[in-house]
């Protein structure tokens, strides 16, 4: 949480950053009243913050139909009775107050005015914040429109809509750029979000003046250069995204808290293997490589855990978790991340972890982890090892391991049959995280994996490229 901003009237703003999804939710308090903007599914943390300030949440504001997470608007309404305000063109299927250009909301000493800003999506709305009787806004909640150093990408609705949304984003950003220079820019998407177009800065908020000066999308002289800048560095985005808009339009079921997760014994889990249940192991890559349940997938429990579960597994497939210690903490973290992306079929977690599995006499698998140096040595010694680079296509422009196979991690399950089954496959990415997921998929398929768990292609180029050139 970022410290509250200082305003001219009685008003506080807290920013709640969900790092793994790269998004921010906002709690705006004026007097004894509060509203929340673009809450995540676990929105009770924002409600609790309002209670601590002695404020009653009057409204939840949605800037657009979210494609990267399940909205927590219904959690807030269920616990507070707050009204949900959402874009009139969003085709929502639940009771709400539809808003469009010029619609207003009063919050104690504040006045919020909707501003239509299509581009990231068609229905997108930003919210101008006016203090008292001020003629000019002090801030603007920009959602997925104007971001810090970037803007919301225009391609999430599919290629048929990208050109039209690019033009709309161009027009919307130029409207926003005409706001007062001192107005605070309060976006939802930011660093770490796959909803961004050009790579944003790590700052979560800025001002119109800072964006006019530093944002290449605002300094672009014409639409052609804007379009190139907006669409020139679009990365692949998680496959679970396609399921978020339908959930958010319909309205997600109210949870009220982080759901409990049943503990499963090793025999319980053994009985479930071989069916549709996926075993997701959240331990670090070295621990997983040393001993893991056959067929399990290694997705480390860090801030990006849920994004990669949603990317690599069939959406909402039943899964069992193998967690790092301490289980009480990691269990809550894993479930919280998963409910943010709409996962409902979390069968349980392995009580006692991998030790309980091995202690029960059940089979484990393993594969070696190596460093960039070992790959360099193997390349120099010859014959050249088979190297699988699982980074995104855009990253390959920054350099590759010569002779390596380029297959993005998300595409790997459909291409496993194209890999060799008669020799080791060395798996590499930029830092070992995605390579660890890929290595576990290879092991699951019966392919001999060697995980480059430390370093990545950049380090390989620094340490090994010159040696290879000299050797030739």
HELIX and SHEET records of a PDB file:
HELIX    1   1 UNK A   44  UNK A   52  1                                   9    
HELIX    2   2 UNK A   73  UNK A   80  1                                   8    
HELIX    3   3 UNK A  159  UNK A  177  1                                  19    
HELIX    4   4 UNK A  208  UNK A  214  1                                   7    
HELIX    5   5 UNK A  216  UNK A  219  1                                   4    
HELIX    6   6 UNK A  223  UNK A  231  1                                   9    
HELIX    7   7 UNK A  239  UNK A  243  5                                   5    
HELIX    8   8 UNK A  244  UNK A  250  1                                   7    
HELIX    9   9 UNK A  266  UNK A  272  1                                   7    
HELIX   10  10 UNK A  285  UNK A  290  1                                   6    
HELIX   11  11 UNK A  305  UNK A  312  1                                   8    
HELIX   12  12 UNK A  327  UNK A  340  1                                  14    
HELIX   13  13 UNK A  353  UNK A  359  1                                   7    
HELIX   14  14 UNK A  372  UNK A  381  1                                  10    
HELIX   15  15 UNK A  393  UNK A  396  1                                   4    
HELIX   16  16 UNK A  409  UNK A  418  5                                  10    
HELIX   17  17 UNK A  433  UNK A  444  1                                  12    
HELIX   18  18 UNK A  457  UNK A  471  1                                  15    
SHEET    1   A 6 UNK A  12  UNK A  18  0                                        
SHEET    2   A 6 UNK A  23  UNK A  30 -1                                        
SHEET    3   A 6 UNK A  33  UNK A  37 -1                                        
SHEET    4   A 6 UNK A  56  UNK A  61  1                                        
SHEET    5   A 6 UNK A  83  UNK A  87  1                                        
SHEET    6   A 6 UNK A  97  UNK A  99  1                                        
SHEET    1   B 6 UNK A 104  UNK A 107  0                                        
SHEET    2   B 6 UNK A 110  UNK A 116 -1                                        
SHEET    3   B 6 UNK A 125  UNK A 131 -1                                        
SHEET    4   B 6 UNK A 139  UNK A 143 -1                                        
SHEET    5   B 6 UNK A 184  UNK A 187  1                                        
SHEET    6   B 6 UNK A 205  UNK A 207 -1                                        
SHEET    1   C 2 UNK A 146  UNK A 147  0                                        
SHEET    2   C 2 UNK A 150  UNK A 151 -1                                        
SHEET    1   D 5 UNK A 263  UNK A 264  0                                        
SHEET    2   D 5 UNK A 346  UNK A 350  1                                        
SHEET    3   D 5 UNK A 319  UNK A 322  1                                        
SHEET    4   D 5 UNK A 278  UNK A 281  1                                        
SHEET    5   D 5 UNK A 297  UNK A 298  1                                        
SHEET    1   E 2 UNK A 292  UNK A 293  0                                        
SHEET    2   E 2 UNK A 364  UNK A 365 -1                                        
SHEET    1   F 5 UNK A 368  UNK A 371  0                                        
SHEET    2   F 5 UNK A 449  UNK A 454  1                                        
SHEET    3   F 5 UNK A 425  UNK A 428  1                                        
SHEET    4   F 5 UNK A 386  UNK A 389  1                                        
SHEET    5   F 5 UNK A 405  UNK A 406  1                                        
END                                                                             
